[in-house]
Amino acid sequence: MIVNASLNSSYIWRHYQVLKLTENMRLRGGCQETDLKEIKEFGEQILKLGDGLLGEENDGEINIEILDDLLIHDQVNPISSLISFIYPDMNKFLWDLTYFQQRAILVPTNEVVDSINKELLESLPGEEKVYFSSDSLCQSEEESELNMALFPPDVLKNLRLSGLPNHKLVLKLGALVMLLRNIDQANGLCNGTRLQITKLGKVVIEAKIITGTNIRHHTLISRLEDDTFR
């Protein structure tokens, strides 16, 4: 019933013209002319993978061969190998904005994000500073024995939610962070803006913007009412 209700199954589908994107603008952004050929080949490979055109004809399940230069061959500590590949000599270029603008690691789950962030942070020089979020229910909510039983501090501290930072936030000078909400759109502080930490205070963090329209501008991010940095 769901398939029959889809647009592709409609009697008017034969009158539609399907348009496809042919140029990956995100991959081209900020790249050198010498890299365009390699980026084009990679983009075509990704499109074929998404359209199910790699390999032989199939019914939705098939084994495909991944290009060798996309594989991590280190089976002992693959995360360290990935970090070394993406961020070679990181401490040497720690305050070079272009170095971090051209690099990022994309992963599928929050668990992998935490493990990569932890290893990257440990490789940075300097001392860590730890920030904690609120671990109790909002006072505006109706307090009851049931709510307290369902949401004790231990449960709130261990929540791992997409789009929200963990209860424990560990930072160092030079570490990269990303905003998760729109704070000041006029000054480039939007959801997804990447910044580099320059100072760590008790209730204020100073950071330098490295992406968007206000690159190199310094900004102050203060704690919110719920004692968290977003």
C-alpha positions as CSV (number, residue, x, y, z in Angstrom):
1,M,0.0,0.0,0.0
2,I,2.9,2.4,0.8
3,V,4.6,1.7,-2.5
4,N,1.3,2.1,-4.5
5,A,0.7,5.4,-2.7
6,S,4.1,6.8,-3.8
7,L,4.5,9.3,-6.6
8,N,6.4,6.8,-8.8
9,S,3.3,4.6,-8.8
10,S,0.9,7.3,-9.8
11,Y,-0.7,7.4,-13.2
12,I,0.7,10.9,-13.7
13,W,4.3,9.8,-13.2
14,R,4.9,9.1,-16.9
15,H,4.3,12.8,-17.5
16,Y,7.1,13.9,-15.2
17,Q,10.6,14.8,-16.4
18,V,13.3,13.7,-13.9
19,L,16.2,16.1,-13.5
20,K,19.4,15.1,-11.9
21,L,22.2,17.1,-10.4
22,T,25.5,16.6,-12.3
23,E,28.0,18.7,-10.5
24,N,28.9,18.4,-6.9
25,M,29.4,22.0,-5.8
26,R,30.2,21.1,-2.2
27,L,33.2,19.0,-3.3
28,R,34.4,21.8,-5.6
29,G,34.3,24.5,-3.0
30,G,37.8,25.8,-2.1
31,C,39.6,23.2,-4.2
32,Q,42.6,23.7,-6.5
33,E,42.3,23.4,-10.3
34,T,44.8,20.5,-10.2
35,D,42.4,18.5,-7.9
36,L,39.3,18.9,-10.1
37,K,39.8,15.8,-12.1
38,E,40.2,13.6,-9.0
39,I,37.2,15.3,-7.3
40,K,35.1,14.8,-10.4
41,E,35.9,11.1,-10.5
42,F,35.1,10.7,-6.8
43,G,31.8,12.6,-7.3
44,E,30.8,10.3,-10.2
45,Q,31.7,7.3,-8.0
46,I,29.4,8.5,-5.2
47,L,26.6,9.2,-7.6
48,K,26.8,5.8,-9.2
49,L,26.8,4.2,-5.7
50,G,23.7,6.2,-4.7
51,D,21.9,5.3,-7.9
52,G,22.8,1.6,-7.6
53,L,24.8,1.6,-10.9
54,L,28.1,0.2,-9.5
55,G,28.8,-3.5,-10.3
56,E,26.5,-5.8,-12.1
57,E,22.7,-5.7,-12.4
58,N,21.2,-6.5,-9.0
59,D,17.9,-6.6,-7.1
60,G,19.0,-4.2,-4.4
61,E,21.9,-6.2,-2.9
62,I,25.3,-6.5,-4.4
63,N,29.0,-6.6,-3.4
64,I,30.9,-3.6,-4.7
65,E,34.7,-2.9,-4.7
66,I,35.8,0.2,-2.7
67,L,38.7,2.1,-4.2
68,D,41.9,1.3,-2.5
69,D,42.8,4.9,-1.7
70,L,39.5,5.2,0.3
71,L,40.3,2.2,2.6
72,I,42.0,2.2,6.0
73,H,44.4,-0.8,6.0
74,D,45.3,-0.5,9.7
75,Q,43.2,-3.0,11.5
76,V,44.9,-2.5,14.9
77,N,44.1,1.2,15.4
78,P,42.1,2.5,12.4
79,I,41.0,5.7,14.1
80,S,44.6,6.8,14.7
81,S,45.5,6.1,11.1
82,L,42.4,8.1,9.9
83,I,43.4,11.0,12.1
84,S,47.0,10.9,10.9
85,F,45.8,10.9,7.3
86,I,43.3,13.7,7.6
87,Y,45.4,15.9,10.0
88,P,49.1,15.3,9.4
89,D,51.4,17.4,11.6
90,M,48.4,18.9,13.2
91,N,50.2,20.6,16.1
92,K,52.6,22.2,13.5
93,F,49.6,23.9,11.7
94,L,47.4,24.3,14.8
95,W,46.7,28.0,14.3
96,D,46.6,27.9,10.5
97,L,43.0,28.5,9.5
98,T,43.3,27.1,6.0
99,Y,44.6,23.8,7.4
100,F,41.4,23.1,9.2
101,Q,39.1,24.7,6.6
102,Q,40.1,22.0,4.1
103,R,39.8,19.1,6.5
104,A,36.9,17.3,8.3
105,I,36.1,13.7,9.3
106,L,32.5,12.6,8.7
107,V,31.2,9.6,10.7
108,P,27.8,7.8,10.9
109,T,27.3,7.6,14.7
110,N,27.7,9.8,17.8
111,E,29.8,7.0,19.4
112,V,32.4,7.2,16.7
113,V,32.3,11.0,17.0
114,D,33.1,10.8,20.7
115,S,36.0,8.4,20.1
116,I,37.6,10.5,17.4
117,N,37.1,13.8,19.3
118,K,38.7,12.2,22.4
119,E,41.8,11.1,20.5
120,L,42.2,14.4,18.7
121,L,41.8,16.3,21.9
122,E,44.4,14.2,23.6
123,S,46.9,15.0,20.8
124,L,46.6,18.7,21.4
125,P,49.1,20.4,23.7
126,G,47.9,22.1,26.9
127,E,45.6,21.3,29.8
128,E,42.0,20.3,29.4
129,K,39.1,22.3,30.8
130,V,35.8,20.5,31.6
131,Y,32.4,22.0,31.4
132,F,29.2,20.2,32.6
133,S,25.6,20.8,31.6
134,S,22.7,20.9,34.0
135,D,21.9,17.5,35.5
136,S,18.4,18.3,36.9
137,L,15.0,18.9,35.6
138,C,14.0,22.5,34.7
139,Q,12.3,24.2,37.6
140,S,9.5,25.4,35.4
141,E,8.5,21.8,34.9
142,E,6.0,20.2,37.3
143,E,8.1,18.3,39.8
144,S,6.8,15.0,40.9
145,E,8.0,11.8,42.3
146,L,7.4,10.1,39.0
147,N,9.5,12.6,37.0
148,M,12.3,12.4,39.6
149,A,12.2,8.6,39.3
150,L,12.2,8.6,35.5
151,F,14.9,11.3,35.1
152,P,17.5,11.0,37.9
153,P,20.8,12.8,37.5
154,D,22.6,9.6,36.3
155,V,20.1,9.2,33.4
156,L,20.4,12.9,32.4
157,K,24.2,12.8,32.4
158,N,24.3,9.8,30.1
159,L,21.9,11.0,27.5
160,R,23.4,11.0,23.9
161,L,21.1,13.0,21.6
162,S,21.7,14.0,18.1
163,G,22.1,17.8,17.8
164,L,22.9,18.3,21.5
165,P,26.3,18.2,23.2
166,N,27.0,15.6,25.8
167,H,26.7,16.3,29.5
168,K,30.5,16.5,29.8
169,L,32.3,18.9,27.4
170,V,36.1,18.8,27.4
171,L,38.0,21.5,25.5
172,K,41.5,22.7,25.0
173,L,43.0,25.8,23.4
174,G,43.1,25.3,19.6
175,A,40.3,22.7,19.6
176,L,37.6,23.0,17.0
177,V,34.0,23.3,17.9
178,M,30.8,23.7,15.9
179,L,27.7,25.7,16.8
180,L,24.5,23.7,17.2
181,R,22.1,26.7,17.1
182,N,21.7,30.1,15.6
183,I,23.2,32.7,18.0
184,D,23.9,35.7,15.9
185,Q,23.2,35.2,12.2
186,A,24.3,38.7,11.3
187,N,27.8,38.1,12.6
188,G,28.0,34.6,11.2
189,L,27.2,32.6,14.3
190,C,24.8,30.1,12.8
191,N,24.1,26.4,13.2
192,G,27.0,24.6,11.6
193,T,29.6,27.4,12.0
194,R,33.0,26.1,12.9
195,L,35.2,27.9,15.4
196,Q,38.6,27.4,17.0
197,I,39.0,27.9,20.7
198,T,41.3,30.8,21.7
199,K,40.4,31.3,25.4
200,L,38.6,29.2,28.0
201,G,36.9,31.0,30.9
202,K,34.6,29.9,33.6
203,V,31.4,31.1,32.0
204,V,32.7,32.4,28.7
205,I,34.5,30.9,25.8
206,E,36.4,32.9,23.2
207,A,36.7,31.5,19.8
208,K,37.8,32.4,16.3
209,I,35.4,31.8,13.3
210,I,37.0,29.7,10.6
211,T,34.1,29.2,8.2
212,G,31.3,31.3,6.7
213,T,31.4,35.0,6.0
214,N,33.1,36.3,9.1
215,I,36.3,34.2,9.0
216,R,39.0,35.3,11.5
217,H,36.6,37.3,13.6
218,H,36.7,36.6,17.3
219,T,33.5,36.0,19.3
220,L,32.5,35.3,22.9
221,I,30.1,32.5,23.7
222,S,28.6,32.5,27.2
223,R,26.8,29.8,29.1
224,L,23.1,29.6,28.7
225,E,20.5,29.6,31.5
226,D,20.8,25.8,31.7
227,D,24.6,26.0,32.3
228,T,25.5,24.6,28.9
229,F,27.5,25.7,25.9
230,R,25.7,25.1,22.6
